[in-house]
Amino acid sequence: MATADTPRGVSSGSVALLSTAYGLTIANLYYCQPLIPEISRSFGPDAAGHLIAVGQLGYALALVFVVPLGDLLPRRPLVIVLLCADVAALAVTAAAPTPGILLAAGVLIGLTSAAVVNILIPYATTLAAPSERGRAVGTMLTGGLAGILLSRVIGGLVAQAAGWRAPFAGAAIVTAVLALILARVMAPGPPELALPYGAQLRATFRLAMTHRVLQRRAFIGACSFAGFGVFWSTVALRLAQPPYGYGPAQIGLLALAGIAGACAARLIGRAADRGDALRLTRTALMLGACSFAALWAGGRHLAWLLIGLVAMDTALHAVHLLNMSAVYGIDEARARLASVYMTTYTLGGVAGAAAGPIAYSYGGWTATCLLGAVLLTTALVTTIARTDGP
């Protein structure tokens, strides 16, 4: 594999391997989503309902305090240490005896998984020429999206057969193997910047406060991921009730309907390289807002639920890819950019995952879908009201 200093000539195999690592790591955050009804039976609805949100909170903490280290430290040892910590957190989750330990381990899973994937993405962009950056990001996100979708399916199937703890135990083993593989194949490149950690944090903060394109794209990402969080934090609750009455395996299999989003990611990345990012972003956000109308009808009709899920996943993944492609072209300090964008993006997900069950408890499925549509519409208005930049 080329070193981090090599700006071109990246092999498709190198990016494919990093994309696989991205998918396997990000999956650790999503195994729990179809398991919420099962975990509720062990620890009560509060602990189960908060597990998704605390994972996203750990994700946000990593983006602020750990991801900036990706510019300052050699990436290979940093990634390996983080993966080992992820293994430990997954093992603790699988054996958690109390709700407090479960939630604490959930924070650590979010923190370590987030740090790894958000170090791998800018690492992949350093291996690509500028004209291929969108394609490289698209390949990485295809792996990530596949990991997210398949983690729900695998988590549901394994939990149906062996209980909700089994998916986390299996994930710990897979992550340990991944750490061994990356230790052998990642290039031992030097850090990209020679800054003290405090100076890196201050520079990251200045970047967040001064760059309008970054601010706008981060806000759009936060709104879109909040809509995603609203849906996935409540859909298992809806599907466990009549007229569906689904178990974890059936809920997990539903995620396969969103595979269109993963398939579309590489095509959208290529379109972004041709300079169509703003138009594509608006189109994707309109699709996302409309998808919640289909999801609302899907509260009682499976066909509409599947249509809405495909549309929502495609739209939200497209927006994320387009945002990242634009953001990573702003500056060479890509870990800073990742920290600002992904922190804002993830906090949107935290807010959505927390707000979804509240909306559902007060207004049912109708309130949930209305909230999701409002969030996507807000992001769309932001793109129309822009005055400069992509």
N, C-alpha and C positions, 0 to 999 in steps of 0.2 A: 504493500500500500504506500502511496506517496506520502510524503511528510506534509505537515500543516503549512509549510512554506510554499508548497507547490500550488500555483493558482490555476492550473489547467491540466488537461490530460488525465482527468480522473476516469478510472475504469468503472464500467457499469457494475462489475462484481463488488467493488469496494462500497459503492453507495447502496447496493442491494443488501450487503451484509449489515451495514449501519442501519438500514431501514428495518431489517429483521430484528436487530437489537432494540430499536426504538419500539417496535410493536410488542415484543415480549416484555419489555419493561413497563410501558404504559398500561399494559393489560392488568398489572397488579392493582391498579387503582379502580378497576371496573368489575372485577369478579363479584363484588358485593351487590351490584345493582339488582340482579334478579333474585337475590337471596334475602331481601329485606323482610318479607313475611316470615321466612324461616328463622332469621336471627331474632325477630320480635318475639317468637315463642320461647327463645332461650333467655333473652335479656330485657324484654319489654319494648314497646314501640318507640320510646324516646331514644334509647341507645341505638336501635336499628336505624331510625330515621336520621339521626345525626351522623352516622358513620360515613355517608357520602360527603356531607359538608366538611367533616374534620379532615378527610383525605384531601379535599380541595384546599382547605386552610393550610395543611402541611405543604401542599404544592406552592401556594403563594409565599410561604415563609422561605422555601428553598430558592425561589426566584429572586427574592430580595437579598438574602444573605449568603447563598451558596453558589448560585449560577455565575455571579461576577467573578468567582475564582477561576472560571474556565478561561479567562483571558490572562490570568496571573500565574497559574500553576500548570505544569505538564498535564495534559488531559488524560493520558492513559492511567497513571496511578490514581488520579482523582476519581475517575470513573470506576475503577476496581474497588476502591474503598467504599464508595457510595453503594455499589451493588452488594457488597458484603453486608452493609448495614441494612439494606433492603431485605436480604435473606433473613436476617435476625428478626426484623419486624413482621415479616410474613409468618415465620414460625411461631412468634408470640401470639399473633392473631389466631392461628389455628388452635392454640392451646389456651386461649384467654379464659380465665375462670370468672371474671367479673366484668361488668360494663365499663368501668373505668379503665381497666387494662386494655380492653378491646379498642376503646376510643383513642387511648394514648398510642397504641400500636398503629392505629389508622392514620394518625398524624405523621408518624415516622415513615409509613409506607408512602404517603403523599410527598413528604419532603425528599426522600431519597430517590423515588421514581422520577419526580419532577426534575431534580438536579441532573440526573443522568440523561434524560431525553433532551433537555434544553442545553446540555453541553454537546451532545452528539449532533444536533441539527446545525449549529454554527460550524462545528468541525467539518461536517459534510460540505457546507458552502465554501469553506476554504480550499476544498479539493476541486472545485468547479470553476471554470472560466465564467466571467460575468454574464456572457450570453447564454450560459447553461444553468444559471443559478435557479431560475424558476423551475426548470425540469428536475434539478437535484432536490429542491424543497418538495416538489410534487411527489418524487419517489419516496422520500422520507415520510411524508405524511400518508402516502398510500400504505406503507408498513404500519404506521401508527394507527390509522383508521381501521385497518384489518385487525390489529391487535385489540382495539377497543371493542369492535363488533364480535370477534370470536371469543373474547374473554367472557362476554355475557352468555354466549351459547355454551361454552365449556363449563363455566361456573354453574349454570342452571342444570346441565346434564349430570355433572359430577355430584352436585348437591342432592339431586333427586335420587341418585344411587347410593351415596355414601354419607350424606349429611352436609351441612353448610360449612363445616370446618375443613373438609377434604380439599376443596379448591385452593385454599390458602397454603396447605401443606404441599400440594403439588407445585404451586407457584414458587415456593421457596426452593424446591429442588431445581426447577428449570432456571431460576435466576442464578443459582450457584454455578450451574453449567455454563451459562452465558458469561459470567465473570471470568471463568477459566478461558473461554474462547477469546474474549476481547483482550485479555492479558497477553495473548500470543499474537494477535493480528493487528492491534492498533499501533500506529507509527509512534515512536518515542520522540515526538517533536517538542521543541522548546516552547515556553509561554509566548503569547503574541505581544504582550505589553509588559513593560518593566515599571510597575507602579506598586506602591504600598496598598494594602487592602482598604484602608480608610480613604485613600485618595480615589480608589476605584469606585467606592460607594458614593463619594461626593460627585465624581464625574458622572455617574449614572443618574444621580438626582438632578444635576444640571441639564443633562440630556432630556430628562422627562419634563423639565420645566420650560424648556426653550424651543423644542422642535415641534412645530404644529402638525406636520404630517404624522409623526410618531404619536402625538396626543390623539389625533383624530382616529387613526387606525386602531389604537389601543381601546378607545371608547367604543368603536364599532365592534371590535372583538369581544369586549366585555358584555355588551348588550346581546350579541348573538349567542355567546356561551351561556349567559344567564337564561335565555330561552331554552337552550339545550338542557340545562340543569333543572329547570322547572318541569320539563317533560319526564326526564329519566328518574327524577326523585319521586314521582307520583305514579308513573304508569304501572309499576308492579302492584301498587295498592289497588288501582282500578281493575287490573286484570285478575286479581285474586277474588274479586267480587262478581256477582251475577251481572250480566248474562254469561260471563266467561268462566269464572271459577278455576283459573289456571294455576298450576303448580310451578315451581322454579324452572323445570326443564322446558315447559311450554313458553314461559316468559322469556327465558334465555334464547330460545329458537327464534322468537320474534325479531331479535336483533339482526338476523340474517337479511331482513328486508332492507336494512340500511346499507348493504354492501355496495349499492349504487354510488354512494358517496365516496367510498374508497376507490372505485373504478374510475370515477370522474376526476379524481385529484390530479393525475398526471396530465390529462388532457387540458385541464384548466391551467396548470403550471406552464404548459407550452404556449397557451393563449396569452398568459401574462407576460411572457418573454417578448411577445409581439406588440406590447404596449396597450392592451385592451383592459387594463386592470380596473379602471373606474367604472366603465360600462358593465363589466362582468360582475363587479361588486354590487351595483344597484340591482341588476337582474337577479342575482342570488338572494339578496335581501327581500325582494318582492316575492320570490318563490317561498322563502322561509316564512314570511308573514302569512301568506295564503295557506301554507301547509297546516297551520293550526286550525283552520276551518275544517279541513278534512279530518284532522285528529279529533276535533270535537264530535263530528259525526261518527268517528270510530269508537266513541264511548260505548256504542251499542251495535256497531256493524263492523265486522272484522275487515272487510274489503276496504272501507274508508280508512281504517286505522293503518293498514299496510300502505295505502297510497300516501297518506300523510307522513308516515315514517320515512318512506323513500324520499319524498320531497324535502322534508326537514333535514335529514342527514346530508343529502346532496347539497342543499343550500348552505348549511352552516359549515360544512367542511370546506366548501368552495370559498366562503368568506374568510375562513381562517388561513387558507393557503394564500389567497390574494393579499391579505394583510401582511403575512410573513414575507412574501416575496418583495413587497414594497418596503417594509421596515428594514430588512437585511441589506438593502441597497443604500441606506442612508449614510453609514459610517463603517469603518473597518473594525471597530471594537464591537464585534457582533455579540459577545456575551452581555455587554451592557444593554444593547438593543433588545436582546432576548429577555433580559431581566425586567426592563420597563414594560415591554409589550405583554409578555406572558404573565407578569404580576397583575397587571390591570385586567387582562383576559381571565385569569383564574379567579380573581376576586369577584368578577361578574358571575362565574360559575358557582362560587360559594354562595353568593346572594341568591342566585336562582335555585340552587339545591335547598337552601333554607326556606325560601319563600314559597316554593312549590307545595310542600305538605301543608303549610299554613293556608294557602289559597284553597287547597283541596278540602281541608277540614271545615272551612267556612262556606265555600260556595261550590264544592264538588268539582266534577270534571269540567263544567262550563267555565268556572272561575280560573281553573288551571290553564285552559287553552286561551282564554282571553288575555291572561297575563303574558303568556308566551308571545301572542300576536302583537301586543303593545310593545314589548321589548324589541322585537324585530323591526317594527315600524319606526321606533325611535332611532335605531341605527340607520335605517333608510333615509330618514329626514336629515341626519347628519351628513350623508354623502351629497344630498341635494343642496344643502346650505353651505357647503365648503366654498372657500374663496381662493385657495391656492393648493398646489401640490396634488399628488395622485389620490 
